[in-house]
Amino acid sequence: IEAGGYQNRRWWTNAGWELHQIGLRWLNHRPEPTGKAWTEPLFWQDSRWNGVDYPVVGVSWYEALAFCRWLSEISGEKITLPTEHQWQWAAQGPDGRVFPWGNEWDTSHCNNNVDNQGMGRTSSVHQYEGKGDSYFGVVDMAGNVSEWILNKASGRRGSKAVEGADDRMARGGSWLDGTQKVWDGQDTLLPAYGVFRTDYREVAVASASVNWFGFRIVRKP
């Protein structure tokens, strides 16, 4: 933000810049043009959502990707959003576990809302450290915020195109999830906590800027 990322078009996709200009925001759970260009994430000034070690929320897929492009440029490193393959490997590891920490569901291992018992907001990225870590020691691969994925929403997990379809993938589930059963993408109805499985795939609208979506980055070698 301070580096002018919201004013410099070169870090944005074509569609992202157009939505940036009209100020499209998800208000009342639907997209509405505000007429004011984006200058920061939607909840940036809201103390409820902007703790120093909390995940940034209110960021659309387009903003998340623009941030990665900016960070790549100033750092000289290859930084982007994870593909589905990268995200699932980091969450599931080589032993094919069902949840990042193992094969049994445990409500205390991540920020969730199973049975409407959640805390009702995001949490520090350190809160579940040592409990919900993945095989590789990565925290919050389940819960807290659903994380934007580079891929377009399609049956082909290798599709990495950044222009085109407005639907993108998100993974991991969030602090809001866990109140209703979910489909596994085929013909199986999973328990409410199924959204936190390492293989659960969520389709999301790329322009969505809501308080249960965030992102993590990948640094490529």
Residue frames as a rotation matrix with the C-alpha (Angstrom) as fourth column:
ILE 1
0.574 0.819 0.000 0.00
0.819 -0.574 0.000 0.00
0.000 0.000 -1.000 0.00
GLU 2
0.581 -0.408 -0.704 2.70
0.103 -0.822 0.561 2.46
-0.807 -0.398 -0.435 1.01
ALA 3
-0.520 -0.833 0.188 4.71
0.245 0.065 0.967 1.56
-0.818 0.549 0.171 -2.11
GLY 4
-0.360 0.444 -0.821 1.81
-0.762 -0.648 -0.016 2.62
-0.539 0.619 0.571 -4.35
GLY 5
-0.930 -0.068 0.362 0.70
0.082 0.920 0.383 -0.87
-0.359 0.386 -0.850 -5.28
TYR 6
-0.077 0.985 0.154 -2.89
0.698 0.164 -0.697 0.21
-0.712 0.054 -0.701 -5.63
GLN 7
0.514 0.232 -0.826 -1.95
-0.275 -0.868 -0.414 2.99
-0.812 0.440 -0.382 -8.06
ASN 8
-0.394 -0.781 -0.485 0.47
-0.774 -0.003 0.633 1.10
-0.495 0.625 -0.603 -10.32
ARG 9
0.554 0.785 -0.279 -1.25
-0.799 0.406 -0.444 -0.86
-0.235 0.468 0.852 -13.07
ARG 10
-0.024 -0.612 -0.790 1.72
-0.834 0.448 -0.322 -3.03
0.552 0.651 -0.521 -14.03
TRP 11
-0.882 -0.336 0.331 1.17
-0.470 0.691 -0.549 -5.43
-0.044 -0.640 -0.767 -11.13
TRP 12
-0.214 0.920 0.327 -2.47
-0.471 0.196 -0.860 -6.10
-0.856 -0.338 0.391 -11.96
THR 13
-0.624 0.201 0.755 -4.25
0.671 0.634 0.385 -8.37
-0.401 0.747 -0.530 -14.41
ASN 14
-0.880 0.330 0.341 -6.49
0.040 -0.665 0.745 -6.63
0.473 0.670 0.573 -16.94
ALA 15
0.071 0.973 -0.218 -9.68
0.397 0.173 0.901 -7.76
0.915 -0.151 -0.374 -15.22
GLY 16
0.036 -0.127 -0.991 -8.29
0.999 0.015 0.034 -6.90
0.011 -0.992 0.127 -11.81
TRP 17
-0.885 -0.425 -0.189 -7.45
0.425 -0.904 0.044 -3.36
-0.189 -0.041 0.981 -12.82
GLU 18
-0.569 0.758 0.320 -10.93
0.006 -0.385 0.923 -2.81
0.822 0.527 0.214 -14.27
LEU 19
0.359 0.716 -0.599 -12.57
0.630 0.287 0.721 -3.94
0.688 -0.637 -0.348 -11.02
HIS 20
-0.329 -0.602 -0.727 -10.05
0.927 -0.353 -0.127 -1.88
-0.180 -0.716 0.675 -9.06
GLN 21
-0.945 -0.102 0.310 -11.08
0.211 -0.915 0.343 1.24
0.249 0.390 0.887 -10.99
ILE 22
-0.175 0.959 0.225 -14.82
-0.157 -0.253 0.955 0.84
0.972 0.132 0.194 -10.42
GLY 23
-0.636 -0.174 0.752 -14.22
-0.732 -0.173 -0.659 -0.10
0.244 -0.970 -0.017 -6.81
LEU 24
0.222 0.753 -0.620 -16.12
-0.410 0.648 0.641 -3.38
0.885 0.112 0.453 -6.93
ARG 25
-0.774 -0.427 0.467 -16.56
-0.593 0.232 -0.771 -4.67
0.220 -0.874 -0.433 -3.39
TRP 26
-0.399 0.629 -0.667 -18.52
0.351 0.777 0.523 -7.50
0.847 -0.026 -0.531 -1.83
LEU 27
-0.870 0.239 0.431 -20.95
-0.486 -0.563 -0.669 -5.73
0.083 -0.791 0.606 0.43
ASN 28
0.029 0.894 0.447 -23.84
-0.848 0.259 -0.462 -7.65
-0.529 -0.365 0.766 1.98
HIS 29
-0.205 -0.257 0.945 -22.36
0.008 0.965 0.264 -10.79
-0.979 0.061 -0.196 0.40
ARG 30
0.571 0.323 0.755 -22.74
0.735 0.210 -0.645 -9.58
-0.366 0.923 -0.117 -3.17
PRO 31
-0.486 -0.850 0.203 -20.58
0.847 -0.401 0.349 -7.55
-0.216 0.342 0.915 -5.59
GLU 32
0.718 0.689 -0.093 -21.36
0.652 -0.714 -0.255 -3.85
-0.242 0.123 -0.962 -5.78
PRO 33
-0.131 -0.755 0.643 -19.40
0.793 -0.469 -0.389 -1.13
0.595 0.459 0.660 -7.65
THR 34
0.195 0.162 -0.967 -18.66
0.878 -0.468 0.099 1.67
-0.437 -0.869 -0.234 -5.18
GLY 35
0.849 0.076 0.522 -17.34
0.392 -0.754 -0.527 4.19
0.354 0.652 -0.670 -7.70
LYS 36
0.693 -0.675 0.252 -14.19
-0.710 -0.578 0.403 4.58
-0.127 -0.458 -0.880 -5.61
ALA 37
0.365 -0.633 -0.682 -11.01
-0.378 0.569 -0.730 2.87
0.851 0.525 -0.032 -6.75
TRP 38
0.845 -0.117 -0.522 -9.46
0.465 0.642 0.609 0.39
0.264 -0.757 0.597 -4.33
THR 39
0.412 -0.751 0.515 -6.74
-0.580 -0.653 -0.487 1.87
0.702 -0.098 -0.705 -2.15
GLU 40
-0.664 -0.554 0.502 -6.41
-0.741 0.399 -0.541 -0.90
0.099 -0.731 -0.675 0.44
PRO 41
-0.816 0.397 -0.421 -8.06
0.353 0.918 0.181 -4.18
0.458 -0.001 -0.889 1.54
LEU 42
-0.043 0.950 0.309 -11.70
0.154 -0.299 0.942 -3.82
0.987 0.088 -0.133 2.47
PHE 43
0.835 0.413 -0.364 -11.23
0.373 0.063 0.926 -4.31
0.405 -0.909 -0.101 6.24
TRP 44
-0.047 -0.996 0.071 -7.86
0.616 -0.085 -0.783 -2.58
0.786 0.007 0.618 6.51
GLN 45
-0.560 -0.132 0.818 -9.13
-0.342 -0.862 -0.374 0.10
0.754 -0.489 0.438 8.91
ASP 46
0.558 0.823 0.102 -11.25
-0.512 0.245 0.823 -2.26
0.653 -0.512 0.559 10.99
SER 47
-0.243 -0.750 0.615 -9.42
-0.949 0.053 -0.310 -3.18
0.200 -0.659 -0.725 14.23
ARG 48
0.483 0.505 0.716 -11.44
-0.650 0.754 -0.093 -6.39
-0.587 -0.420 0.692 14.51
TRP 49
0.958 0.007 0.287 -9.66
0.180 0.765 -0.618 -7.82
-0.224 0.644 0.731 11.46
ASN 50
0.709 -0.684 0.170 -6.21
-0.075 -0.314 -0.947 -6.22
0.701 0.659 -0.274 11.26
GLY 51
0.877 -0.449 0.172 -4.14
-0.130 0.123 0.984 -7.60
-0.463 -0.885 0.050 14.13
VAL 52
0.235 -0.882 -0.408 -0.40
-0.914 -0.344 0.217 -7.45
-0.332 0.322 -0.887 13.45
ASP 53
-0.806 -0.583 0.101 -0.02
-0.527 0.786 0.323 -11.24
-0.267 0.207 -0.941 13.27
TYR 54
0.039 0.884 0.465 -3.46
0.000 0.465 -0.885 -11.97
-0.999 0.034 0.018 11.86
PRO 55
-0.517 -0.187 0.835 -4.07
0.787 0.281 0.550 -12.89
-0.338 0.941 0.002 8.22
VAL 56
-0.809 0.260 -0.527 -5.13
-0.377 -0.917 0.127 -10.00
-0.450 0.301 0.841 6.00
VAL 57
-0.372 0.773 0.514 -8.76
0.754 0.575 -0.319 -10.40
-0.542 0.269 -0.796 4.91
GLY 58
0.545 0.651 -0.528 -11.03
0.163 -0.700 -0.695 -8.47
-0.822 0.293 -0.488 2.56
VAL 59
-0.341 -0.746 -0.572 -8.59
-0.609 -0.289 0.739 -9.12
-0.717 0.600 -0.355 -0.28
SER 60
0.778 0.596 -0.199 -9.82
-0.508 0.410 -0.757 -10.32
-0.369 0.691 0.622 -3.65
TRP 61
0.583 -0.560 0.588 -7.86
0.623 0.773 0.119 -12.82
-0.522 0.297 0.800 -5.74
TYR 62
0.643 -0.306 0.702 -6.80
0.527 -0.488 -0.696 -9.90
0.555 0.817 -0.153 -7.97
GLU 63
0.742 -0.369 0.560 -5.35
-0.584 -0.767 0.268 -7.95
0.330 -0.526 -0.784 -5.05
ALA 64
0.700 -0.476 0.533 -3.55
-0.163 0.620 0.768 -11.02
-0.696 -0.624 0.356 -3.73
LEU 65
0.549 -0.495 0.674 -1.95
0.817 0.490 -0.305 -11.68
-0.179 0.718 0.673 -7.11
ALA 66
0.700 -0.283 0.656 -0.98
0.106 -0.867 -0.487 -8.02
0.706 0.410 -0.577 -7.55
PHE 67
0.776 -0.425 0.465 0.75
-0.600 -0.273 0.752 -8.15
-0.192 -0.863 -0.467 -4.16
CYS 68
0.591 -0.555 0.586 2.72
0.358 0.831 0.425 -11.22
-0.723 -0.041 0.690 -5.25
ARG 69
0.568 -0.365 0.737 3.82
0.759 -0.114 -0.641 -9.51
0.318 0.924 0.212 -8.45
TRP 70
0.755 -0.282 0.592 4.91
-0.347 -0.938 -0.004 -6.40
0.556 -0.203 -0.806 -6.55
LEU 71
0.719 -0.479 0.503 6.80
-0.454 0.224 0.862 -8.46
-0.526 -0.849 -0.056 -3.97
SER 72
0.621 -0.493 0.609 8.51
0.690 0.713 -0.127 -10.44
-0.372 0.500 0.783 -6.74
GLU 73
0.641 -0.333 0.691 9.69
0.415 -0.607 -0.678 -7.22
0.646 0.721 -0.251 -8.34
ILE 74
0.648 -0.392 0.653 11.11
-0.619 -0.770 0.152 -5.59
0.443 -0.503 -0.742 -5.22
SER 75
0.623 -0.391 0.678 12.65
-0.463 0.514 0.722 -8.79
-0.631 -0.763 0.139 -3.84
GLY 76
-0.145 -0.661 -0.736 14.05
-0.989 0.124 0.084 -10.22
0.036 0.740 -0.672 -7.06
GLU 77
-0.854 -0.087 0.512 12.51
-0.206 0.962 -0.179 -13.59
-0.477 -0.259 -0.840 -6.14
LYS 78
-0.706 0.632 -0.320 9.78
-0.215 0.240 0.947 -15.61
0.675 0.737 -0.033 -7.84
ILE 79
-0.903 0.428 0.024 6.75
0.028 0.116 -0.993 -15.16
-0.428 -0.896 -0.116 -5.61
THR 80
-0.636 0.744 -0.203 3.19
-0.434 -0.127 0.892 -16.09
0.638 0.656 0.404 -6.45
LEU 81
0.184 0.755 0.630 0.00
-0.966 0.258 -0.028 -17.66
-0.183 -0.603 0.776 -5.14
PRO 82
-0.644 -0.444 0.624 0.22
-0.385 0.892 0.237 -21.43
-0.662 -0.087 -0.745 -4.74
THR 83
-0.448 0.512 -0.733 -1.19
-0.658 0.367 0.658 -23.76
0.605 0.777 0.173 -7.34
GLU 84
0.636 0.729 0.253 -3.55
-0.730 0.462 0.505 -26.45
0.251 -0.505 0.826 -6.10
HIS 85
0.602 -0.489 -0.631 -0.74
0.290 0.870 -0.398 -29.02
0.744 0.057 0.666 -6.33
GLN 86
-0.455 -0.846 0.278 1.59
0.062 -0.342 -0.938 -26.85
0.888 -0.410 0.209 -4.25
TRP 87
-0.187 0.461 0.868 -1.05
-0.892 -0.450 0.047 -26.04
0.412 -0.765 0.495 -1.64
GLN 88
0.802 0.588 -0.107 -2.20
-0.498 0.756 0.424 -29.64
0.330 -0.286 0.899 -1.25
TRP 89
0.284 -0.782 -0.554 1.37
0.370 0.623 -0.689 -30.96
0.885 -0.009 0.466 -0.97
ALA 90
-0.620 -0.525 0.584 2.12
-0.262 -0.563 -0.784 -28.43
0.740 -0.639 0.212 1.79
ALA 91
-0.015 0.728 0.685 -1.11
-0.980 -0.146 0.133 -29.38
0.197 -0.670 0.716 3.63
GLN 92
0.844 0.528 -0.096 -1.19
-0.519 0.849 0.103 -33.13
0.136 -0.037 0.990 3.04
GLY 93
0.024 -0.932 0.363 2.46
-0.865 0.163 0.475 -34.15
-0.502 -0.325 -0.802 2.80
PRO 94
-0.529 -0.368 -0.765 3.73
-0.775 0.578 0.257 -37.46
0.347 0.728 -0.591 1.45
ASP 95
-0.986 0.119 0.120 1.59
0.042 0.861 -0.507 -39.63
-0.164 -0.495 -0.853 3.74
GLY 96
-0.658 0.750 0.074 -1.76
0.141 0.026 0.990 -38.52
0.740 0.661 -0.123 2.28
ARG 97
-0.837 0.304 -0.455 -3.25
0.494 0.063 -0.867 -37.37
-0.235 -0.951 -0.203 5.58
VAL 98
-0.025 0.951 0.307 -6.90
0.961 -0.061 0.269 -36.27
0.275 0.302 -0.913 5.69
PHE 99
0.973 0.232 0.014 -6.25
0.214 -0.916 0.341 -33.13
0.092 -0.329 -0.940 7.76
PRO 100
0.491 -0.848 0.200 -2.97
-0.467 -0.450 -0.761 -31.24
0.735 0.280 -0.617 8.00
TRP 101
-0.081 -0.526 0.847 -2.21
-0.996 0.011 -0.089 -32.75
0.037 -0.851 -0.524 11.43
GLY 102
-0.860 -0.203 0.469 -3.40
-0.276 0.957 -0.093 -36.32
-0.430 -0.209 -0.878 10.75
ASN 103
-0.848 0.501 -0.171 -6.40
0.090 0.455 0.886 -38.46
0.522 0.736 -0.431 9.82
GLU 104
-0.202 0.796 -0.571 -8.80
0.971 0.241 -0.008 -37.62
0.132 -0.556 -0.821 12.65
TRP 105
0.109 0.346 0.932 -10.80
0.249 -0.917 0.312 -34.43
0.962 0.198 -0.186 12.97
ASP 106
-0.195 -0.173 -0.965 -9.96
0.981 -0.048 -0.189 -32.34
-0.014 -0.984 0.179 16.04
THR 107
0.680 0.610 0.406 -11.82
0.622 -0.773 0.120 -29.07
0.387 0.171 -0.906 16.63
SER 108
0.828 -0.357 -0.433 -9.00
0.178 -0.564 0.806 -27.75
-0.532 -0.744 -0.403 18.82
HIS 109
-0.024 -0.928 0.372 -6.43
0.737 0.235 0.633 -27.92
-0.675 0.289 0.679 16.03
CYS 110
-0.763 -0.225 0.606 -7.69
0.604 -0.583 0.543 -25.01
0.231 0.780 0.581 13.89
ASN 111
-0.759 0.514 -0.399 -9.91
-0.235 -0.788 -0.570 -21.92
-0.607 -0.339 0.719 13.88
ASN 112
-0.855 0.519 -0.024 -13.30
0.237 0.431 0.871 -23.22
0.462 0.738 -0.491 12.74
ASN 113
-0.581 0.733 0.352 -17.01
-0.814 -0.529 -0.242 -22.91
0.009 -0.427 0.904 13.38
VAL 114
-0.653 0.318 -0.687 -18.03
0.031 0.918 0.395 -26.56
0.756 0.237 -0.610 13.61
ASP 115
-0.164 0.739 -0.653 -21.38
0.909 0.370 0.191 -26.84
0.383 -0.562 -0.733 15.43
ASN 116
0.468 0.355 0.809 -21.51
0.214 -0.934 0.286 -23.04
0.857 0.039 -0.513 15.66
GLN 117
0.830 -0.211 -0.517 -18.90
0.541 0.071 0.838 -23.13
-0.140 -0.975 0.173 18.43
GLY 118
0.080 -0.882 0.465 -16.28
0.875 -0.161 -0.457 -20.93
0.478 0.443 0.759 16.77
MET 119
-0.382 -0.355 -0.853 -14.74
0.773 -0.628 -0.085 -17.68
-0.506 -0.692 0.515 17.99
GLY 120
0.603 0.797 0.046 -16.46
0.675 -0.478 -0.562 -15.70
-0.426 0.370 -0.826 15.24
ARG 121
0.852 -0.384 -0.355 -13.35
-0.479 -0.846 -0.235 -14.07
-0.210 0.370 -0.905 13.79
THR 122
0.531 -0.768 -0.358 -9.82
-0.033 0.403 -0.914 -14.67
0.847 0.498 0.189 12.57
SER 123
0.952 -0.294 -0.085 -7.00
0.130 0.136 0.982 -15.52
-0.277 -0.946 0.167 14.97
SER 124
0.310 -0.929 -0.203 -3.25
-0.799 -0.371 0.473 -15.05
-0.514 0.016 -0.857 15.25
VAL 125
0.552 -0.167 -0.817 -1.33
-0.611 0.586 -0.533 -17.18
0.567 0.793 0.222 12.78
HIS 126
-0.577 -0.815 -0.055 0.55
-0.506 0.410 -0.759 -18.56
0.641 -0.410 -0.649 15.80
GLN 127
-0.020 0.634 0.773 -2.49
-1.000 -0.012 -0.016 -19.61
0.000 -0.773 0.634 17.82
TYR 128
0.879 0.421 0.222 -2.56
-0.417 0.906 -0.067 -23.21
-0.230 -0.034 0.973 16.55
GLU 129
0.207 -0.902 -0.378 1.18
-0.735 0.112 -0.669 -23.58
0.645 0.416 -0.640 16.08
GLY 130
-0.767 -0.557 0.319 2.30
-0.634 0.579 -0.514 -26.95
0.101 -0.596 -0.796 17.40
LYS 131
-0.319 0.736 0.597 -1.24
-0.259 0.539 -0.802 -28.36
-0.912 -0.410 0.018 17.17
GLY 132
0.667 0.731 0.142 -2.53
-0.003 0.193 -0.981 -28.01
-0.745 0.654 0.131 13.63
ASP 133
-0.078 -0.794 -0.602 0.81
-0.762 -0.342 0.549 -28.05
-0.642 0.502 -0.579 11.81
SER 134
0.834 0.289 -0.471 1.09
-0.545 0.569 -0.616 -30.00
0.090 0.770 0.632 8.58
TYR 135
0.834 -0.550 0.038 3.71
0.549 0.835 0.036 -32.67
-0.052 -0.009 0.999 7.86
PHE 136
0.067 -0.843 0.534 6.09
0.737 -0.319 -0.595 -29.87
0.672 0.434 0.600 6.85
GLY 137
-0.444 -0.231 -0.866 5.33
0.857 -0.390 -0.335 -27.74
-0.261 -0.891 0.371 9.90
VAL 138
-0.842 0.220 0.492 3.10
0.102 -0.832 0.545 -25.28
0.530 0.509 0.678 8.05
VAL 139
-0.771 0.539 -0.339 0.44
0.376 -0.044 -0.926 -23.68
-0.514 -0.841 -0.168 10.26
ASP 140
-0.195 0.830 -0.522 -3.17
-0.302 -0.557 -0.773 -22.77
-0.933 0.007 0.360 9.42
MET 141
-0.960 -0.052 -0.275 -3.49
-0.278 0.298 0.913 -25.00
0.035 0.953 -0.300 6.37
ALA 142
-0.333 0.924 -0.185 -6.95
0.728 0.377 0.572 -25.66
0.599 0.056 -0.799 7.79
GLY 143
0.437 0.665 -0.606 -9.19
0.899 -0.353 0.261 -22.93
-0.040 -0.659 -0.751 9.18
ASN 144
-0.336 -0.398 -0.853 -8.64
0.487 -0.849 0.205 -19.25
-0.806 -0.347 0.480 10.00
VAL 145
0.070 0.423 -0.903 -9.03
-0.657 -0.662 -0.361 -18.03
-0.751 0.619 0.232 6.39
SER 146
0.682 0.129 0.720 -9.81
0.470 0.677 -0.566 -19.77
-0.561 0.725 0.401 3.13
GLU 147
-0.087 -0.884 -0.459 -6.76
-0.041 -0.457 0.888 -19.21
-0.995 0.096 0.003 0.93
TRP 148
0.694 0.320 -0.645 -6.73
-0.577 -0.291 -0.764 -18.03
-0.432 0.902 -0.017 -2.67
ILE 149
0.115 -0.586 0.802 -5.21
0.406 0.765 0.500 -20.44
-0.907 0.268 0.326 -5.19
LEU 150
-0.612 -0.455 -0.646 -3.62
-0.349 -0.578 0.738 -19.43
-0.709 0.677 0.195 -8.48
ASN 151
-0.918 0.139 0.372 -5.64
0.365 0.667 0.650 -21.89
-0.158 0.732 -0.663 -10.54
LYS 152
-0.546 0.828 -0.129 -8.82
-0.759 -0.424 0.494 -21.19
0.354 0.368 0.860 -12.40
ALA 153
-0.231 0.574 0.786 -11.84
-0.582 0.566 -0.584 -23.14
-0.780 -0.592 0.203 -11.19
SER 154
0.254 0.277 -0.927 -11.92
-0.904 0.408 -0.126 -26.16
0.343 0.870 0.354 -13.45
GLY 155
0.981 0.115 0.153 -11.42
-0.159 0.934 0.319 -29.87
-0.106 -0.338 0.935 -13.32
ARG 156
0.531 -0.848 0.004 -7.82
0.519 0.322 -0.792 -29.40
0.670 0.422 0.611 -14.41
ARG 157
0.831 -0.197 -0.520 -5.67
0.449 -0.314 0.836 -28.62
-0.328 -0.929 -0.173 -11.39
GLY 158
-0.153 -0.981 0.121 -2.76
0.873 -0.076 0.482 -27.64
-0.463 0.179 0.868 -13.64
SER 159
0.280 0.322 0.904 -4.53
0.794 -0.608 -0.029 -24.63
0.540 0.726 -0.426 -15.17
LYS 160
-0.159 -0.481 -0.862 -2.53
0.892 -0.444 0.083 -21.60
-0.423 -0.756 0.499 -14.05
ALA 161
-0.327 0.044 0.944 -3.85
0.704 -0.655 0.275 -18.92
0.630 0.754 0.183 -16.42
VAL 162
-0.679 0.019 -0.734 -4.20
0.611 -0.540 -0.579 -15.57
-0.407 -0.841 0.355 -14.66
GLU 163
-0.758 0.512 -0.405 -6.54
-0.616 -0.765 0.188 -14.01
-0.214 0.392 0.895 -17.22
GLY 164
-0.673 0.559 -0.484 -9.98
-0.111 0.570 0.814 -15.20
0.731 0.602 -0.321 -18.17
ALA 165
0.070 0.846 -0.529 -12.45
0.477 0.437 0.763 -16.94
0.876 -0.306 -0.373 -15.89
ASP 166
-0.045 0.003 0.999 -13.51
-0.626 -0.780 -0.026 -15.01
0.779 -0.626 0.037 -12.81
ASP 167
0.911 0.372 0.176 -13.89
-0.374 0.567 0.734 -18.21
0.174 -0.735 0.656 -10.78
ARG 168
-0.139 -0.986 -0.091 -10.81
-0.664 0.161 -0.731 -19.32
0.735 -0.041 -0.677 -8.85
MET 169
0.294 0.168 -0.941 -10.06
0.411 0.866 0.283 -22.02
0.863 -0.470 0.185 -6.34
ALA 170
0.065 -0.294 0.954 -9.70
-0.848 -0.520 -0.102 -21.54
0.526 -0.802 -0.283 -2.59
ARG 171
0.080 -0.127 -0.989 -8.49
0.176 0.978 -0.112 -24.10
0.981 -0.165 0.100 -0.09
GLY 172
-0.759 -0.627 -0.173 -8.39
0.177 0.057 -0.983 -24.79
0.626 -0.777 0.067 3.64
GLY 173
0.240 0.900 -0.364 -11.71
0.766 0.054 0.640 -23.54
0.596 -0.433 -0.677 5.02
SER 174
-0.428 -0.341 0.837 -12.10
-0.037 -0.919 -0.393 -20.60
0.903 -0.199 0.380 7.38
TRP 175
-0.998 0.047 0.039 -13.19
-0.045 -0.126 -0.991 -19.41
-0.042 -0.991 0.128 10.82
LEU 176
-0.384 0.916 -0.118 -16.74
-0.895 -0.401 -0.197 -19.17
-0.227 0.030 0.973 9.41
ASP 177
-0.123 0.304 -0.945 -16.96
-0.704 0.644 0.299 -22.71
0.699 0.702 0.135 8.05
GLY 178
-0.926 -0.278 -0.255 -18.21
-0.094 0.825 -0.557 -25.90
0.366 -0.491 -0.790 9.68
THR 179
-0.615 0.751 0.240 -21.94
-0.574 -0.217 -0.790 -25.36
-0.541 -0.624 0.564 10.18
GLN 180
0.543 0.837 -0.069 -23.28
-0.656 0.371 -0.657 -27.53
-0.524 0.402 0.751 7.37
LYS 181
0.253 -0.421 0.871 -22.38
0.352 0.879 0.322 -30.65
-0.901 0.225 0.371 5.44
VAL 182
0.112 -0.321 -0.941 -20.45
-0.776 -0.620 0.119 -30.21
-0.621 0.716 -0.318 2.19
TRP 183
0.979 0.164 0.123 -20.17
-0.037 0.730 -0.682 -32.13
-0.202 0.663 0.721 -1.06
ASP 184
0.242 -0.957 0.162 -16.78
0.217 0.216 0.952 -33.52
-0.946 -0.196 0.260 -1.95
GLY 185
-0.286 -0.306 -0.908 -17.10
-0.734 -0.539 0.413 -32.31
-0.616 0.784 -0.071 -5.55
GLN 186
-0.902 0.058 -0.427 -18.45
-0.263 0.711 0.652 -35.65
0.341 0.701 -0.627 -6.72
ASP 187
-0.055 0.961 -0.272 -21.24
-0.203 0.256 0.945 -37.65
0.978 0.107 0.181 -5.12
THR 188
-0.176 -0.085 -0.981 -20.32
0.808 0.557 -0.193 -37.85
0.562 -0.826 -0.029 -1.44
LEU 189
0.568 0.393 0.723 -21.81
-0.131 -0.824 0.551 -35.66
0.812 -0.408 -0.417 1.28
LEU 190
-0.371 -0.832 -0.411 -19.14
0.437 0.234 -0.868 -34.97
0.819 -0.502 0.277 3.90
PRO 191
0.251 0.372 -0.894 -19.61
0.965 -0.171 0.200 -33.96
-0.078 -0.912 -0.402 7.55
ALA 192
0.978 0.203 0.045 -19.50
0.206 -0.977 -0.061 -30.22
0.032 0.068 -0.997 8.22
TYR 193
0.501 -0.854 -0.138 -15.82
-0.298 -0.320 0.899 -30.44
-0.812 -0.409 -0.415 9.09
GLY 194
0.430 -0.290 0.855 -15.13
0.742 0.652 -0.152 -31.89
-0.514 0.700 0.496 5.63
VAL 195
0.955 -0.052 0.292 -14.35
0.139 -0.791 -0.596 -28.38
0.262 0.610 -0.748 4.38
PHE 196
0.605 -0.763 0.226 -11.11
-0.743 -0.440 0.504 -28.57
-0.285 -0.473 -0.834 6.37
ARG 197
0.702 -0.347 0.622 -9.86
0.372 0.923 0.095 -31.71
-0.608 0.165 0.777 4.62
THR 198
-0.217 -0.893 -0.394 -6.59
-0.074 -0.387 0.919 -31.33
-0.973 0.228 0.018 2.76
ASP 199
-0.853 -0.110 0.510 -8.26
0.455 0.320 0.831 -32.42
-0.255 0.941 -0.223 -0.48
TYR 200
0.167 0.980 -0.104 -11.41
0.796 -0.197 -0.573 -30.28
-0.582 0.013 -0.813 -0.26
ARG 201
-0.791 -0.424 0.441 -11.74
0.612 -0.561 0.558 -27.89
0.011 0.711 0.703 -3.20
GLU 202
0.075 0.802 -0.593 -13.77
0.614 -0.505 -0.606 -24.69
-0.785 -0.319 -0.530 -3.00
VAL 203
-0.303 -0.068 0.950 -14.81
0.885 -0.389 0.255 -22.59
0.353 0.919 0.178 -5.99
ALA 204
0.067 0.271 -0.960 -14.90
0.673 -0.723 -0.157 -18.85
-0.737 -0.635 -0.231 -5.31
VAL 205
0.805 0.237 0.544 -15.51
0.561 -0.600 -0.570 -15.67
0.191 0.764 -0.616 -7.28
ALA 206
-0.075 -0.996 0.039 -12.15
0.929 -0.084 -0.361 -13.95
0.363 0.009 0.932 -7.78
SER 207
-0.311 -0.006 0.950 -13.56
0.043 -0.999 0.008 -10.51
0.950 0.043 0.311 -6.98
ALA 208
0.665 0.642 -0.380 -14.81
0.378 0.149 0.914 -11.59
0.644 -0.752 -0.144 -3.55
SER 209
-0.507 -0.755 0.417 -13.38
-0.062 -0.450 -0.891 -9.41
0.860 -0.477 0.181 -0.78
VAL 210
0.612 0.791 0.011 -14.82
-0.195 0.137 0.971 -10.94
0.767 -0.596 0.238 2.38
ASN 211
0.214 -0.551 0.807 -13.58
-0.943 -0.332 0.024 -11.37
0.255 -0.766 -0.590 5.92
TRP 212
0.599 -0.079 0.797 -13.10
-0.344 0.873 0.345 -15.12
-0.723 -0.481 0.496 5.68
PHE 213
0.863 -0.371 0.343 -10.80
0.490 0.448 -0.748 -15.09
0.124 0.813 0.568 2.63
GLY 214
0.605 -0.754 -0.256 -7.06
-0.489 -0.605 0.628 -14.47
-0.629 -0.255 -0.735 2.70
PHE 215
0.891 -0.327 -0.314 -3.93
-0.135 0.471 -0.872 -15.88
0.433 0.819 0.375 1.09
ARG 216
0.511 -0.852 0.117 -0.42
-0.015 0.128 0.992 -17.23
-0.859 -0.508 0.053 1.56
ILE 217
0.630 -0.345 -0.696 2.45
-0.772 -0.373 -0.515 -17.00
-0.082 0.861 -0.501 -0.88
VAL 218
0.808 -0.451 0.379 4.87
0.451 0.887 0.095 -19.39
-0.379 0.094 0.921 -2.53
ARG 219
0.399 -0.775 -0.491 8.52
-0.751 -0.583 0.309 -18.58
-0.526 0.246 -0.814 -3.17
LYS 220
0.999 -0.003 0.039 9.74
0.027 0.778 -0.628 -20.57
-0.028 0.628 0.778 -6.14
PRO 221
0.319 -0.946 0.054 13.37
0.368 0.176 0.913 -21.74
-0.873 -0.271 0.405 -6.39
